[in-house]
């Protein structure tokens, strides 16, 4: 009996400490989650694509060989036979296409990095939800086990009073019903506990032992109350929408470049003129400065330009909406955080009052002033306040994680 009331006292006085060990699980998430691995590979692919953009500024070197015939009006000047030469080509101007492609690929690398950050942030929220749920469920399992023990002790007291003829058997039935209700809750929380472990498998690819999860605890109320100020520049979703808008500005320029003339410098050396003789000299050379002007492309330019302009307008509108939504989401979460903090403080006072009410009711029940419904009601209120405390801490952890995802920079 003394051990039981020591446990009751311990449960009442224990405080929430910082969520120790969360960083270890976050590290596992980054290392083992397949979605993040996929995005990492996409970043490397985009980096390679960016590196390939610089090749447009380098000359191209080719080996050309084959058989051909050059026909000229003068029969004696016709050339037929084999040819083979080395050709070098350097683009001098292509309507600023190369510069814009380089800018676009650079931005796409940054977008991929933001995609990684956004997915990492989303998965961190999921991880916070699951781990907070785990802490909550473990706390509920301990509280319910304690509540069941307390109720069983009360049932023994009721049995003694019934045997002594001080009360009827209704007291026993009242407490037995309460025991059964607690057992139902225990089964429900055990099922939720199994489901939470399956959610961990979805994130990590494997389960985590309860012994490792038992080391986690909620942060203090002071820590859960903190939040960084909001700014558009620190919201990754807004940053991403701005970058996409910048790409949409480049797309019409890339379309325009197809309508500009291009200038290429070429140089060839070897057997340029087709000749059937194997003894012919291979020291011919030819160089040229070539201008190419598109005259008609089947209205492709017109339609592509119109499409690019409309796409640009669409992405600008999306960027503006992302800014509005980000600010709105932040203030909603901030309001929710404030509400939860107020509820937590009210519940702390309720917890203290319900404990005092419980103690008084137990004393009056022993003296015969209170009956079993009063005892059950007082016990249920006290344990309900304990359960509510961890439920609020769980919600605060999740809200703070969502706030951080909007202000992470």
VMD Tcl script that draws the C-alpha trace (Angstrom):
set ca {
  {0.00 0.00 0.00}
  {2.84 2.38 0.84}
  {4.50 1.58 -2.47}
  {1.26 2.35 -4.28}
  {0.84 5.77 -2.71}
  {4.53 6.51 -3.35}
  {3.88 5.83 -7.05}
  {0.84 8.12 -6.90}
  {2.95 10.86 -5.36}
  {5.67 10.32 -7.96}
  {3.22 10.57 -10.85}
  {1.76 13.75 -9.44}
  {5.08 15.52 -8.85}
  {7.01 14.48 -11.98}
  {7.74 17.30 -14.46}
  {8.28 17.24 -18.22}
  {11.92 17.48 -19.22}
  {13.44 18.30 -22.58}
  {12.89 15.84 -25.40}
  {16.26 14.17 -24.91}
  {17.48 12.05 -27.81}
  {15.31 13.54 -30.55}
  {18.40 14.61 -32.52}
  {19.52 10.96 -32.70}
  {16.25 9.97 -34.34}
  {16.44 12.98 -36.66}
  {19.90 11.85 -37.75}
  {18.57 8.34 -38.45}
  {15.76 9.88 -40.47}
  {18.19 11.76 -42.71}
  {20.37 8.68 -43.19}
  {17.70 6.01 -43.68}
  {14.60 7.61 -45.20}
  {14.24 6.60 -48.85}
  {12.46 9.80 -49.91}
  {15.39 11.91 -48.70}
  {17.85 9.56 -50.40}
  {15.94 10.02 -53.65}
  {16.07 13.81 -53.40}
  {19.81 13.70 -52.61}
  {20.36 11.79 -55.85}
  {18.19 14.31 -57.70}
  {20.37 17.15 -56.34}
  {23.49 15.41 -57.68}
  {21.75 14.92 -61.04}
  {20.88 18.63 -61.19}
  {24.48 19.55 -60.27}
  {25.76 17.41 -63.14}
  {23.25 19.08 -65.44}
  {24.57 22.45 -64.29}
  {28.16 21.38 -65.00}
  {27.11 20.31 -68.48}
  {25.82 23.86 -69.13}
  {29.40 25.17 -69.12}
  {30.25 22.91 -72.08}
  {28.39 25.33 -74.35}
  {31.21 27.84 -73.80}
  {33.93 25.41 -74.92}
  {34.85 24.59 -78.55}
  {33.68 21.28 -79.99}
  {36.18 18.99 -81.70}
  {35.07 16.24 -84.11}
  {36.66 13.64 -86.39}
  {34.78 13.44 -89.69}
  {35.30 10.65 -92.25}
  {33.34 9.00 -95.05}
  {32.72 8.82 -98.80}
  {31.13 11.60 -100.84}
  {30.84 13.46 -104.11}
  {30.95 17.18 -104.81}
  {29.16 18.06 -108.05}
  {30.09 21.28 -109.88}
  {28.94 22.46 -113.34}
  {32.46 22.03 -114.70}
  {32.95 18.22 -115.15}
  {36.66 18.39 -114.55}
  {36.06 19.96 -111.15}
  {33.78 17.21 -109.82}
  {35.23 15.48 -106.72}
  {34.33 11.96 -105.64}
  {35.89 9.65 -103.11}
  {36.95 9.43 -99.52}
  {37.41 12.29 -97.11}
  {38.58 12.59 -93.52}
  {39.41 15.59 -91.43}
  {39.36 17.10 -87.95}
  {36.81 19.84 -87.38}
  {36.68 22.36 -84.54}
  {33.64 24.57 -83.91}
  {33.12 27.43 -81.47}
  {29.82 29.19 -80.90}
  {30.25 32.94 -80.59}
  {26.65 34.03 -80.21}
  {23.36 32.14 -79.82}
  {20.90 34.80 -78.68}
  {22.07 34.62 -75.00}
  {20.67 31.09 -74.89}
  {23.74 29.60 -73.18}
  {23.76 32.25 -70.45}
  {20.06 31.73 -69.71}
  {20.39 27.95 -69.68}
  {23.21 28.30 -67.16}
  {21.06 30.56 -64.96}
  {18.10 28.17 -65.21}
  {20.17 25.12 -64.27}
  {21.72 27.03 -61.36}
  {18.25 27.87 -60.03}
  {17.08 24.28 -60.48}
  {19.92 23.09 -58.25}
  {18.74 25.54 -55.56}
  {15.15 24.33 -56.00}
  {16.29 20.72 -55.49}
  {18.08 21.75 -52.31}
  {14.90 23.44 -51.09}
  {12.92 20.31 -52.02}
  {15.25 18.38 -49.75}
  {14.80 20.92 -46.96}
  {11.01 20.94 -47.36}
  {10.75 17.15 -47.35}
  {13.15 16.96 -44.43}
  {11.01 19.49 -42.59}
  {7.82 17.59 -43.41}
  {9.35 14.30 -42.24}
  {10.65 15.99 -39.09}
  {7.08 17.04 -38.31}
  {5.94 13.46 -38.93}
  {8.73 12.19 -36.69}
  {7.76 14.70 -33.99}
  {4.13 13.57 -34.23}
  {5.08 9.89 -33.91}
  {7.63 10.33 -31.11}
  {5.30 12.68 -29.24}
  {2.55 10.10 -29.66}
  {4.93 7.46 -28.32}
  {5.77 9.52 -25.23}
  {2.07 10.21 -24.74}
  {1.12 6.53 -25.14}
  {3.86 5.34 -22.79}
  {2.69 7.92 -20.25}
  {-0.91 6.79 -20.69}
  {0.09 3.14 -20.18}
  {1.83 4.04 -16.91}
  {-1.02 6.26 -15.73}
  {-3.68 3.67 -16.57}
  {-1.71 0.93 -14.83}
  {-1.51 3.16 -11.78}
  {-5.21 4.07 -12.02}
  {-6.09 0.38 -12.24}
  {-4.05 -0.36 -9.10}
  {-5.69 2.51 -7.23}
  {-9.15 1.31 -8.29}
  {-8.35 -2.23 -7.19}
  {-7.29 -0.92 -3.79}
  {-10.55 1.00 -3.58}
  {-12.46 -2.17 -4.51}
  {-10.81 -3.92 -1.56}
  {-11.91 -1.09 0.75}
  {-15.46 -1.36 -0.62}
  {-15.46 -5.13 -0.10}
  {-14.47 -4.68 3.55}
  {-17.23 -2.11 4.09}
  {-19.77 -4.41 2.40}
  {-18.65 -7.38 4.51}
  {-19.03 -5.23 7.62}
  {-22.57 -4.28 6.53}
  {-21.71 -0.60 6.21}
  {-22.64 -0.42 2.49}
  {-24.48 -2.49 -0.07}
  {-22.97 -4.50 -2.94}
  {-23.62 -1.53 -5.24}
  {-20.32 -0.02 -4.06}
  {-18.45 -3.07 -5.34}
  {-20.28 -3.01 -8.67}
  {-19.51 0.67 -9.15}
  {-15.79 0.09 -8.69}
  {-15.79 -3.12 -10.74}
  {-17.33 -1.19 -13.64}
  {-14.61 1.39 -13.33}
  {-11.94 -1.35 -13.45}
  {-13.45 -2.71 -16.64}
  {-13.51 0.75 -18.22}
  {-9.82 1.20 -17.42}
  {-9.00 -2.21 -18.91}
  {-10.78 -1.19 -22.11}
  {-8.70 1.98 -22.28}
  {-5.52 -0.03 -21.73}
  {-6.38 -2.27 -24.69}
  {-7.10 0.76 -26.89}
  {-3.81 2.46 -26.02}
  {-1.90 -0.80 -26.58}
  {-3.34 -0.94 -30.11}
  {-2.40 2.69 -30.76}
  {1.09 1.86 -29.49}
  {1.45 -0.92 -32.09}
  {0.25 1.43 -34.83}
  {2.83 4.06 -33.84}
  {5.61 1.48 -34.16}
  {4.40 0.72 -37.70}
  {4.59 4.44 -38.49}
  {8.24 4.42 -37.37}
  {8.89 1.58 -39.82}
  {7.48 3.77 -42.61}
  {9.98 6.52 -41.78}
  {13.10 4.48 -40.97}
  {12.53 1.23 -42.84}
  {12.80 -0.63 -39.52}
  {11.31 -0.46 -36.03}
  {12.78 1.15 -32.92}
  {12.95 -0.56 -29.54}
  {10.77 0.76 -26.70}
  {13.88 0.87 -24.52}
  {15.28 3.59 -26.79}
  {11.98 5.43 -26.95}
  {11.58 5.38 -23.17}
  {14.47 7.86 -22.93}
  {12.43 10.49 -24.75}
  {10.45 13.05 -22.79}
  {8.57 16.23 -23.62}
  {10.35 19.56 -23.40}
  {9.58 22.02 -20.64}
  {6.75 24.48 -21.05}
  {9.26 27.36 -21.30}
  {10.95 25.69 -24.28}
  {7.65 24.79 -25.90}
  {6.53 28.42 -25.58}
  {9.43 29.77 -27.64}
  {9.20 30.55 -31.35}
  {11.27 32.52 -33.82}
  {9.74 35.53 -35.59}
  {8.32 34.93 -39.03}
  {9.74 36.37 -42.24}
  {9.10 35.48 -45.87}
  {12.82 34.92 -46.44}
  {12.92 32.16 -43.79}
  {10.00 30.21 -45.21}
  {11.36 27.48 -47.56}
  {8.04 27.17 -49.37}
  {8.09 30.88 -50.21}
  {11.74 30.68 -51.24}
  {10.93 27.80 -53.57}
  {7.99 29.60 -55.19}
  {10.20 32.66 -55.78}
  {12.86 30.53 -57.50}
  {10.25 28.89 -59.72}
  {9.01 32.37 -60.61}
  {12.58 33.34 -61.58}
  {12.78 30.32 -63.88}
  {9.49 31.32 -65.52}
  {11.05 34.71 -66.33}
  {13.94 32.95 -68.11}
  {11.68 30.70 -70.20}
  {10.42 33.51 -72.53}
  {14.04 34.62 -72.99}
  {15.01 31.09 -74.01}
  {12.18 31.10 -76.53}
  {13.36 34.47 -77.88}
  {16.89 33.12 -78.32}
  {15.55 30.62 -80.86}
  {14.52 33.58 -83.03}
  {17.90 35.35 -82.89}
  {20.74 34.75 -85.37}
  {23.59 32.51 -84.27}
  {27.27 32.96 -85.10}
  {29.72 30.03 -85.24}
  {33.43 29.89 -86.02}
  {34.68 26.62 -87.53}
  {38.08 25.27 -88.60}
  {38.78 21.99 -90.44}
  {42.09 20.27 -91.29}
  {42.80 17.05 -93.22}
  {41.42 15.59 -96.44}
  {38.41 17.82 -96.91}
  {37.89 17.32 -100.67}
  {36.55 13.82 -101.58}
  {39.20 11.93 -103.55}
  {39.57 8.30 -104.61}
  {43.36 8.44 -104.59}
  {44.98 7.13 -101.42}
  {48.06 9.19 -102.11}
  {46.27 12.51 -101.94}
  {47.58 15.02 -99.47}
  {45.83 15.34 -96.10}
  {46.90 18.90 -95.37}
  {43.86 20.83 -96.56}
  {42.28 23.31 -94.18}
  {39.15 25.40 -94.15}
  {37.79 28.00 -91.78}
  {34.55 29.93 -91.76}
  {32.52 32.41 -89.80}
  {28.92 31.27 -90.16}
  {25.79 33.32 -89.60}
  {22.48 31.49 -89.27}
  {19.17 33.39 -89.22}
  {15.86 31.52 -88.67}
  {13.28 32.61 -91.22}
  {10.24 30.44 -90.60}
  {9.56 27.77 -87.95}
  {5.92 26.98 -88.58}
  {4.68 29.46 -85.93}
  {6.49 27.45 -83.24}
  {8.07 30.62 -81.84}
  {4.72 32.41 -81.53}
  {3.01 29.60 -79.64}
  {6.00 28.87 -77.39}
  {6.38 32.53 -76.49}
  {2.70 32.82 -75.58}
  {2.90 29.64 -73.47}
  {6.01 30.88 -71.64}
  {4.40 34.24 -70.85}
  {1.25 32.64 -69.42}
  {3.38 30.22 -67.38}
  {5.32 33.18 -66.01}
  {2.10 34.88 -64.90}
  {0.91 31.64 -63.26}
  {4.10 31.14 -61.24}
  {4.09 34.77 -60.09}
  {0.55 34.30 -58.78}
  {1.62 31.08 -57.04}
  {4.55 32.90 -55.42}
  {2.23 35.61 -54.10}
  {-0.18 32.99 -52.77}
  {2.69 31.15 -51.05}
  {3.64 34.39 -49.27}
  {0.04 34.95 -48.13}
  {-0.42 31.33 -47.02}
  {2.91 31.21 -45.18}
  {2.13 34.29 -43.10}
  {-1.41 33.09 -42.41}
  {-0.28 29.58 -41.40}
  {2.30 31.04 -39.02}
  {-0.20 33.24 -37.20}
  {-2.72 30.39 -36.97}
  {-0.07 28.15 -35.41}
  {1.06 30.94 -33.07}
  {-2.53 31.39 -31.90}
  {-2.87 27.63 -31.40}
  {0.36 27.56 -29.41}
  {-0.88 30.37 -27.14}
  {-4.18 28.57 -26.61}
  {-2.45 25.30 -25.69}
  {-0.17 27.08 -23.23}
  {-3.19 28.65 -21.51}
  {-4.95 25.29 -21.40}
  {-1.84 23.66 -19.94}
  {-1.64 26.22 -17.13}
  {-5.35 25.81 -16.36}
  {-4.93 22.04 -16.33}
  {-1.97 22.30 -13.94}
  {-4.23 24.13 -11.47}
  {-6.96 21.55 -12.12}
  {-4.45 18.77 -11.48}
  {-3.55 20.24 -8.11}
  {-7.21 20.81 -7.17}
  {-8.29 17.34 -8.30}
  {-5.49 15.76 -6.26}
  {-6.66 17.65 -3.17}
  {-10.26 16.70 -3.89}
  {-9.22 13.07 -4.33}
  {-7.43 13.00 -0.97}
  {-10.43 14.54 0.83}
  {-12.87 12.16 -0.87}
  {-10.81 9.09 0.09}
  {-10.76 10.27 3.72}
  {-14.53 10.93 3.76}
  {-15.23 7.59 2.08}
  {-13.34 5.80 4.83}
  {-15.42 7.67 7.41}
  {-18.64 6.78 5.59}
  {-19.49 10.33 4.52}
  {-18.94 9.70 0.78}
  {-20.09 6.69 -1.23}
  {-18.53 4.79 -4.15}
  {-19.82 7.07 -6.98}
  {-18.17 10.01 -5.20}
  {-14.92 8.05 -4.89}
  {-15.00 6.95 -8.53}
  {-15.73 10.51 -9.68}
  {-12.88 12.00 -7.61}
  {-10.42 9.33 -8.84}
  {-11.45 9.76 -12.47}
  {-11.05 13.57 -12.28}
  {-7.57 13.31 -10.84}
  {-6.33 10.80 -13.43}
  {-8.13 12.67 -16.22}
  {-6.08 15.76 -15.34}
  {-2.87 13.72 -15.52}
  {-3.83 12.34 -18.94}
  {-4.80 15.78 -20.22}
  {-1.39 17.14 -19.21}
  {0.46 14.78 -21.56}
  {-2.07 15.26 -24.32}
  {-1.46 19.03 -24.23}
  {2.32 18.56 -24.17}
  {2.03 16.31 -27.21}
  {0.00 18.93 -29.09}
  {2.47 21.67 -28.10}
  {5.41 19.65 -29.43}
  {3.68 19.17 -32.79}
  {2.62 22.83 -33.08}
  {6.13 24.03 -32.28}
  {7.61 21.68 -34.91}
  {5.22 23.12 -37.50}
  {6.16 26.68 -36.50}
  {9.86 25.83 -36.86}
  {9.23 24.46 -40.36}
  {7.99 27.92 -41.40}
  {10.87 29.84 -39.78}
  {13.89 27.56 -40.34}
  {15.59 29.85 -42.85}
}
mol new
graphics top color blue
foreach p $ca { graphics top sphere $p radius 0.5 }
foreach p [lrange $ca 0 end-1] q [lrange $ca 1 end] { graphics top cylinder $p $q radius 0.2 }
display resetview
